[in-house]
């Protein structure tokens, strides 16, 4: 069912300090991690031409870096590189289907799927050392997976209501918890964060697409988000494997993911809404 422009926008909190949610305590995300390259700190990475192009670039990147990481690790990273490439290749046919679906909206001037991905050009050098070199314990990994299970449940319930604002909020909350976990344990949850950021950005874009199309894009946005959320099932496993190489100073995965401007978008939008509400709304 179509959503009205009013319903398509997340409500701005009247208090700048966001209340605790079911996913964790109030937390303002650091929009730009300190270990990102300067080129990606602007939050203006150029959009892709769609889902399939993004995957093709990722496959090309991982193939080109496979031998680099192979030499750095004495061959031990090859299985992880191959796993990433295989997952991307398996996803590619579905990406082409979604891109074809999006074409009907793109012809109407809506950048559906074109603005849901950022370029792979600004990723870090494969030789850059990881910021943290810790390896999460089995107990810590289980805790992160429990968060993801709760997040996926929230996504499913919200999608049933076309409540993309709730998905964006849940993504923001979970990213805050993941950042705290990274800093507290000195480990990287790079793939996990990347997927949550991507889902958060897709939810914010879905609000805009729905408003501009009179609700015509809702079904595609729901399908796209559901499909992306499948990646959460194996995210902690990928990160746990990568952490073993981070201990050796090899930045596999953490160096191979582009900066997604979800936190920038979220913070800018909510700051603008607070200013619009003004002193009376506070």
VOPAGU-2260 file (C-alpha; in pm, 1 decimal, decimal comma):
REM VOPAGU-2260
SITE   aa  ch    i         X         Y         Z
SITE  UNK   A    0       0,0       0,0       0,0
SITE  UNK   A    1     123,5     353,1     -73,0
SITE  UNK   A    2     265,4     557,5     206,8
SITE  UNK   A    3     194,9     925,5     244,0
SITE  UNK   A    4     483,8    1176,6     242,5
SITE  UNK   A    5     425,0    1237,6     613,4
SITE  UNK   A    6     433,4     867,4     695,1
SITE  UNK   A    7     738,0     813,7     478,3
SITE  UNK   A    8     963,0    1027,1     698,5
SITE  UNK   A    9    1107,1     917,2    1034,0
SITE  UNK   A   10    1001,0    1128,1    1326,8
SITE  UNK   A   11    1275,9    1342,7    1467,5
SITE  UNK   A   12    1340,0    1302,4    1839,2
SITE  UNK   A   13    1244,6    1609,6    2037,8
SITE  UNK   A   14    1545,1    1561,8    2258,1
SITE  UNK   A   15    1883,4    1552,2    2083,4
SITE  UNK   A   16    1986,9    1268,6    2312,2
SITE  UNK   A   17    1814,8     966,4    2163,3
SITE  UNK   A   18    1651,6     730,3    2415,9
SITE  UNK   A   19    1766,2     376,5    2462,6
SITE  UNK   A   20    1611,1     123,6    2227,0
SITE  UNK   A   21    1571,4    -250,9    2226,0
SITE  UNK   A   22    1902,8    -272,2    2039,4
SITE  UNK   A   23    2105,3     -70,3    2285,0
SITE  UNK   A   24    2176,6     256,1    2460,4
SITE  UNK   A   25    2162,1     594,6    2288,7
SITE  UNK   A   26    2472,8     643,3    2080,6
SITE  UNK   A   27    2571,7     903,6    1823,0
SITE  UNK   A   28    2766,2     725,7    1553,4
SITE  UNK   A   29    3109,4     841,8    1450,4
SITE  UNK   A   30    3024,5     906,4    1088,1
SITE  UNK   A   31    3385,1     889,7     964,3
SITE  UNK   A   32    3621,9     638,2    1124,4
SITE  UNK   A   33    3971,1     771,6    1178,1
SITE  UNK   A   34    4133,4     489,1     983,2
SITE  UNK   A   35    3958,2     562,0     654,5
SITE  UNK   A   36    4146,8     715,3     358,9
SITE  UNK   A   37    4102,3    1084,7     294,3
SITE  UNK   A   38    3927,8    1021,7     -38,2
SITE  UNK   A   39    3635,5     850,3     133,0
SITE  UNK   A   40    3598,1    1089,5     424,3
SITE  UNK   A   41    3384,3    1336,7     235,7
SITE  UNK   A   42    3084,4    1104,9     231,6
SITE  UNK   A   43    3034,6    1191,2    -136,1
SITE  UNK   A   44    3148,7     868,1    -296,2
SITE  UNK   A   45    2993,6     842,6    -639,4
SITE  UNK   A   46    2694,4     608,1    -670,7
SITE  UNK   A   47    2709,2     288,4    -871,6
SITE  UNK   A   48    2494,6     210,5   -1172,7
SITE  UNK   A   49    2319,3     -60,7    -978,7
SITE  UNK   A   50    2347,2    -375,7    -772,8
SITE  UNK   A   51    2515,9    -589,7   -1040,2
SITE  UNK   A   52    2785,2    -333,6   -1118,1
SITE  UNK   A   53    2867,0    -304,4    -750,1
SITE  UNK   A   54    2910,1    -681,7    -723,6
SITE  UNK   A   55    3118,1    -697,7   -1040,7
SITE  UNK   A   56    3351,2    -431,5    -899,8
SITE  UNK   A   57    3372,6    -620,0    -571,0
SITE  UNK   A   58    3457,6    -945,3    -751,5
SITE  UNK   A   59    3725,3    -770,3    -954,6
SITE  UNK   A   60    3869,6    -608,9    -641,9
SITE  UNK   A   61    3880,4    -932,7    -443,8
SITE  UNK   A   62    4037,3   -1118,2    -734,3
SITE  UNK   A   63    4306,2    -852,5    -776,1
SITE  UNK   A   64    4384,2    -856,7    -403,5
SITE  UNK   A   65    4371,3   -1231,3    -355,9
SITE  UNK   A   66    4733,7   -1278,0    -461,7
SITE  UNK   A   67    4846,7    -978,5    -254,3
SITE  UNK   A   68    4695,6   -1118,9      64,3
SITE  UNK   A   69    4816,4   -1462,6     -39,8
SITE  UNK   A   70    5178,2   -1342,6     -40,1
SITE  UNK   A   71    5137,9   -1152,9     285,6
SITE  UNK   A   72    4987,2   -1453,2     463,9
SITE  UNK   A   73    5186,5   -1734,1     305,0
SITE  UNK   A   74    4873,1   -1860,3     129,7
SITE  UNK   A   75    4651,3   -1876,6     437,3
SITE  UNK   A   76    4408,9   -1602,5     321,6
SITE  UNK   A   77    4323,8   -1767,8     -10,9
SITE  UNK   A   78    4028,2   -1966,8     119,8
SITE  UNK   A   79    3870,2   -1651,8     266,4
SITE  UNK   A   80    3926,7   -1458,5     -57,3
SITE  UNK   A   81    3772,2   -1743,6    -254,4
SITE  UNK   A   82    3474,9   -1754,2     -17,5
SITE  UNK   A   83    3407,5   -1382,1     -66,7
SITE  UNK   A   84    3434,9   -1409,7    -445,1
SITE  UNK   A   85    3206,4   -1714,4    -455,5
SITE  UNK   A   86    2937,3   -1544,1    -244,8
SITE  UNK   A   87    2948,1   -1240,2    -473,5
SITE  UNK   A   88    2924,5   -1458,1    -783,6
SITE  UNK   A   89    2626,0   -1646,7    -642,1
SITE  UNK   A   90    2451,9   -1316,2    -565,3
SITE  UNK   A   91    2512,0   -1168,9    -911,8
SITE  UNK   A   92    2216,2   -1333,5   -1098,8
SITE  UNK   A   93    1970,7   -1201,5    -839,7
SITE  UNK   A   94    2130,9    -857,8    -863,2
SITE  UNK   A   95    2065,3    -849,1   -1238,1
SITE  UNK   A   96    1698,4    -932,7   -1175,4
SITE  UNK   A   97    1662,7    -649,5    -923,3
SITE  UNK   A   98    1842,0    -409,7   -1157,0
SITE  UNK   A   99    1597,2    -491,5   -1437,4
SITE  UNK   A  100    1308,4    -434,5   -1198,9
SITE  UNK   A  101    1455,5     -98,0   -1098,2
SITE  UNK   A  102    1481,1      15,3   -1461,4
SITE  UNK   A  103    1110,4      97,6   -1479,0
SITE  UNK   A  104    1154,4     347,9   -1197,6
SITE  UNK   A  105    1483,2     483,1   -1328,3
SITE  UNK   A  106    1304,7     566,4   -1652,5
SITE  UNK   A  107    1072,8     784,9   -1442,5
SITE  UNK   A  108    1371,3     970,2   -1298,0
SITE  UNK   A  109    1396,5     776,2    -970,6
SITE  UNK   A  110    1752,9     656,4    -895,4
SITE  UNK   A  111    1634,6     329,6    -742,2
SITE  UNK   A  112    1933,6      99,7    -672,0
SITE  UNK   A  113    2166,2     352,8    -835,7
SITE  UNK   A  114    2199,1     545,2    -508,5
SITE  UNK   A  115    2196,6     239,9    -283,7
SITE  UNK   A  116    2561,7     152,3    -346,2
SITE  UNK   A  117    2887,3     346,3    -339,6
SITE  UNK   A  118    3194,7     303,6    -555,7
SITE  UNK   A  119    3469,8      60,6    -464,5
SITE  UNK   A  120    3731,3     312,2    -581,5
SITE  UNK   A  121    3795,8     467,7    -239,9
SITE  UNK   A  122    3879,7     153,4     -43,4
SITE  UNK   A  123    4203,2     138,2     152,5
SITE  UNK   A  124    4524,6      -4,2      17,9
SITE  UNK   A  125    4554,7    -382,9      66,9
SITE  UNK   A  126    4887,2    -313,6     240,5
SITE  UNK   A  127    4729,3     -87,7     506,6
SITE  UNK   A  128    4744,8    -247,2     852,9
SITE  UNK   A  129    4417,0    -297,2    1038,8
SITE  UNK   A  130    4339,0     -49,7    1313,0
SITE  UNK   A  131    4280,2    -331,0    1562,9
SITE  UNK   A  132    4439,4    -673,9    1581,0
SITE  UNK   A  133    4217,6    -849,2    1829,1
SITE  UNK   A  134    4029,3   -1174,0    1772,2
SITE  UNK   A  135    3683,5   -1204,1    1923,8
SITE  UNK   A  136    3614,9   -1491,7    2159,2
SITE  UNK   A  137    3344,9   -1747,3    2082,3
SITE  UNK   A  138    3132,2   -1588,4    2354,0
SITE  UNK   A  139    3172,9   -1239,4    2205,2
SITE  UNK   A  140    3093,5   -1370,3    1857,5
SITE  UNK   A  141    2777,2   -1533,3    1989,5
SITE  UNK   A  142    2678,0   -1202,6    2150,1
SITE  UNK   A  143    2718,5   -1018,6    1818,1
SITE  UNK   A  144    2519,8   -1288,9    1640,6
SITE  UNK   A  145    2239,4   -1250,9    1895,7
SITE  UNK   A  146    2227,8    -879,5    1812,9
SITE  UNK   A  147    2204,4    -962,1    1443,1
SITE  UNK   A  148    1925,9   -1213,3    1503,9
SITE  UNK   A  149    1728,2    -946,4    1689,6
SITE  UNK   A  150    1800,8    -695,5    1415,9
SITE  UNK   A  151    1679,9    -934,5    1144,9
SITE  UNK   A  152    1359,3    -990,7    1339,6
SITE  UNK   A  153    1307,6    -614,9    1364,0
SITE  UNK   A  154    1365,8    -583,2     988,9
SITE  UNK   A  155    1109,0    -850,1     910,2
SITE  UNK   A  156     843,9    -692,9    1132,2
SITE  UNK   A  157     912,7    -343,5     999,0
SITE  UNK   A  158     900,4    -455,8     636,7
SITE  UNK   A  159     556,6    -603,1     700,8
SITE  UNK   A  160     442,0    -250,2     790,7
SITE  UNK   A  161     642,4     -69,1     518,7
SITE  UNK   A  162     812,6      99,0     813,8
SITE  UNK   A  163    1149,0     188,5     661,8
SITE  UNK   A  164    1200,1     455,3     928,1
SITE  UNK   A  165    1209,9     179,7    1191,2
SITE  UNK   A  166    1471,9      -7,2     985,9
SITE  UNK   A  167    1688,6     303,7     960,7
SITE  UNK   A  168    1654,5     357,3    1337,6
SITE  UNK   A  169    1738,9      -5,7    1415,2
SITE  UNK   A  170    2040,2      11,4    1183,4
SITE  UNK   A  171    2166,5     324,8    1356,1
SITE  UNK   A  172    2122,0     168,4    1699,7
SITE  UNK   A  173    2298,7    -153,8    1605,3
SITE  UNK   A  174    2589,8      30,4    1445,2
SITE  UNK   A  175    2639,5     215,1    1771,3
SITE  UNK   A  176    2659,4    -111,7    1960,5
SITE  UNK   A  177    2898,5    -260,9    1704,9
SITE  UNK   A  178    3129,2      41,1    1726,7
SITE  UNK   A  179    3133,7       9,1    2104,8
SITE  UNK   A  180    3210,5    -362,9    2073,7
SITE  UNK   A  181    3495,4    -295,5    1831,8
SITE  UNK   A  182    3655,2     -35,1    2055,5
SITE  UNK   A  183    3600,0    -235,9    2371,7
SITE  UNK   A  184    3746,4    -558,3    2234,6
SITE  UNK   A  185    3991,1    -397,9    1987,9
SITE  UNK   A  186    3852,0    -610,4    1703,7
SITE  UNK   A  187    3703,0    -537,9    1362,5
SITE  UNK   A  188    3345,9    -635,1    1272,6
SITE  UNK   A  189    3394,0    -485,9     927,7
SITE  UNK   A  190    3165,4    -703,5     714,7
SITE  UNK   A  191    2891,3    -700,1     976,7
SITE  UNK   A  192    2899,1    -321,2     999,4
SITE  UNK   A  193    2914,5    -287,7     621,5
SITE  UNK   A  194    2593,2    -484,8     575,7
SITE  UNK   A  195    2409,8    -296,9     850,8
SITE  UNK   A  196    2520,9      35,4     703,4
SITE  UNK   A  197    2404,3     -76,2     360,0
SITE  UNK   A  198    2065,3    -178,6     496,5
SITE  UNK   A  199    2031,6     150,6     682,1
SITE  UNK   A  200    2109,8     347,6     366,8
SITE  UNK   A  201    1864,9     136,6     164,4
SITE  UNK   A  202    1592,3     205,6     421,1
SITE  UNK   A  203    1650,0     580,9     410,6
SITE  UNK   A  204    1647,4     575,1      31,5
SITE  UNK   A  205    1332,1     362,2      33,3
SITE  UNK   A  206    1153,0     639,6     221,6
SITE  UNK   A  207    1249,3     888,5     -46,9
SITE  UNK   A  208    1163,0     656,7    -336,4
SITE  UNK   A  209     821,8     576,0    -186,1
SITE  UNK   A  210     738,0     940,3    -134,7
SITE  UNK   A  211     840,7    1037,5    -487,2
SITE  UNK   A  212     665,2     742,3    -653,9
SITE  UNK   A  213     342,7     748,3    -455,4
SITE  UNK   A  214     433,0     412,4    -303,9
SITE  UNK   A  215     504,6     233,4    -633,2
SITE  UNK   A  216     858,7     141,6    -523,3
SITE  UNK   A  217     757,4     -20,4    -195,6
SITE  UNK   A  218     759,0    -378,0    -319,0
SITE  UNK   A  219    1101,5    -345,5    -481,2
SITE  UNK   A  220    1247,0    -178,8    -171,7
SITE  UNK   A  221    1109,8    -454,8      51,4
SITE  UNK   A  222    1252,7    -724,7    -176,7
SITE  UNK   A  223    1590,3    -554,9    -198,4
SITE  UNK   A  224    1621,8    -513,5     178,9
SITE  UNK   A  225    1511,3    -871,6     246,5
SITE  UNK   A  226    1767,7   -1000,3      -1,2
SITE  UNK   A  227    2047,7    -787,2     145,2
SITE  UNK   A  228    1959,3    -903,8     495,1
SITE  UNK   A  229    2043,6   -1263,1     396,3
SITE  UNK   A  230    2409,8   -1161,0     404,8
SITE  UNK   A  231    2383,5   -1110,6     779,6
SITE  UNK   A  232    2362,7   -1488,0     824,0
SITE  UNK   A  233    2732,6   -1533,0     744,6
SITE  UNK   A  234    2874,7   -1192,8     834,9
SITE  UNK   A  235    3016,9   -1281,6    1176,8
SITE  UNK   A  236    3182,0   -1593,1    1032,3
SITE  UNK   A  237    3359,7   -1385,4     766,8
SITE  UNK   A  238    3468,2   -1128,8    1024,7
SITE  UNK   A  239    3593,0   -1394,1    1266,2
SITE  UNK   A  240    3809,7   -1549,2     992,9
SITE  UNK   A  241    3942,3   -1206,4     893,5
SITE  UNK   A  242    4030,0   -1123,2    1255,3
SITE  UNK   A  243    4278,5   -1408,3    1258,9
SITE  UNK   A  244    4471,9   -1233,5     982,1
SITE  UNK   A  245    4428,4    -892,1    1143,2
SITE  UNK   A  246    4634,3   -1031,3    1431,1
SITE  UNK   A  247    4919,0   -1069,3    1179,8
SITE  UNK   A  248    4873,4    -712,8    1051,7
SITE  UNK   A  249    4693,8    -817,7     731,3
SITE  UNK   A  250    4388,6    -599,9     668,2
SITE  UNK   A  251    4180,2    -838,2     459,8
SITE  UNK   A  252    3808,3    -746,2     449,0
SITE  UNK   A  253    3856,5    -428,1     653,7
SITE  UNK   A  254    4060,2    -278,8     366,0
SITE  UNK   A  255    3822,5    -400,5      97,5
SITE  UNK   A  256    3496,9    -231,0     198,6
SITE  UNK   A  257    3395,3     119,1      85,6
SITE  UNK   A  258    3267,8     380,7     326,6
SITE  UNK   A  259    2886,9     394,8     317,3
SITE  UNK   A  260    2750,0     741,0     407,4
SITE  UNK   A  261    2461,1     611,0     618,7
SITE  UNK   A  262    2581,4     768,2     944,2
SITE  UNK   A  263    2648,2    1098,5     765,6
SITE  UNK   A  264    2297,7    1093,3     616,7
SITE  UNK   A  265    2136,9    1000,0     946,6
SITE  UNK   A  266    2317,8    1263,1    1150,6
SITE  UNK   A  267    2261,2    1537,5     891,7
SITE  UNK   A  268    1890,3    1461,0     859,4
SITE  UNK   A  269    1827,8    1455,2    1231,9
SITE  UNK   A  270    2031,0    1768,4    1291,2
SITE  UNK   A  271    1824,3    1943,5    1024,8
SITE  UNK   A  272    1501,8    1825,2    1185,1
SITE  UNK   A  273    1610,4    1948,0    1528,1
SITE  UNK   A  274    1684,0    2287,6    1380,0
SITE  UNK   A  275    1345,7    2291,1    1205,2
SITE  UNK   A  276    1161,5    2204,7    1526,6
SITE  UNK   A  277    1337,1    2488,3    1706,7
SITE  UNK   A  278    1328,5    2581,3    2076,0
SITE  UNK   A  279     953,3    2522,3    2109,7
SITE  UNK   A  280     983,8    2164,8    1988,2
SITE  UNK   A  281    1262,8    2097,2    2231,8
